[in-house]
Amino acid sequence: MSGSVLIWRSSMLPASETFVRAQGLALTSWRPTFGGAVKVDSPVAADSDLIVFPETSVGRRALVALKLTGRSALLRAALRRLQPDLVHAHFAGDGWMISGAAAEAGIPLIVTVHGYDVTRLPREAGPRGVRYRLHLRTVFARASVILAVSGFIRDKAVELGADPRKVRVHHTGVALDPAPPTDLAAKRWDLLFVGRLVEKKGVDDLLAALSLLDTKPRLLLIGGGPLEDSLRQRAVDLGLDATFLGAQPPEVVRRSMAESRIFVAPSKTAADGDSEGLPTTILEAASQGLPTVSTLHSGIPEAVRHQETGLLGPEGDPVALAANLRRLLADPGLCGTMGEAAHAFVTEHFDLFRQTAELEKIYDSVARPR
């Protein structure tokens, strides 16, 4: 079967969420429309996106009402005009926002849970936390299928009340480079980090680990966030060779991966419980033939095979991280071997088009009859 699907993200679309659009554009038998409540100023936002709430006083009041009540005449009208066969929402809170209108219109809903929506947000204290947990139970009940980006996130969703029969692990996947670069001598950067500069990404541990090395590897960091200024200063204080580029469009990220030797993802559980799902950047780096040095955190061991496609250590442990970095930096041959194995592994298990074909089968199984 085929049909039309509204791919929903309330903020359409943050620069760190290229995977949302990439997955939608990889659909073949289903026709995607990308929609959200508000438009985000980012390199991956598009003028063609359906934005339900305009930047006017009326639009802003309507959005506040939706967040408070779960109901919106503007959203119901948008669904009536679009008449999708299915709604696929990313992140649990966004799924709740559209779940009421979808239910009223008789449109099946699929929700993908990614990480903080089932790790950090449910732990919040006070009325906000109570409200979020109530919304979570509501969207889990309304969704026909709940997709989790890793086994770890699946278990979190079930712990929070999702029906285990509804929850499926589905890896988003990445577009593959059939011939990743292999000339390590041409690499500009020894280490590459890509991600939001927030606590769970563990960049503070990375900088501490680099300060323990006898050499001074060239580190490139791509991404912005609330910790950017403090991390920049920390790198200066430690005398590291660290270049911060801030947030960059996908083509710059891809080129930087081609120019790097090792990808680093020192993720950890933040103090507020925020955790990763399964970082897409690790898969993108593997598709470019990079080994990854990372941690035994959340779904990361599903993407990195220790001693085969990269090296894993305890989260929040700069000493262990330094040891793994030292090992790969000192052994270009091992770097190359692990990079080739990483490319083969991601090709077999995380190919975007193969994974999206499986997603379309899920769409077919829940779409409303015409």
PyMOL commands that set and color helices and strands:
alter all, ss='L'
color gray80, all
select helices_A, chain A and resi 18-25+57-69+73-82+92-105+121-123+126-142+151-159+184-186+199-201+203-210+228-237+250-258+280-287+300-303+318-329+332-349+352-366
alter helices_A, ss='H'
color red, helices_A
select strands_A, chain A and resi 3-8+11-12+30-36+38-39+50-51+86-90+109-113+145-148+167-169+189-194+219-222+242-246+260-265+292-295+310-313
alter strands_A, ss='S'
color yellow, strands_A
deselect
rebuild
show_as cartoon
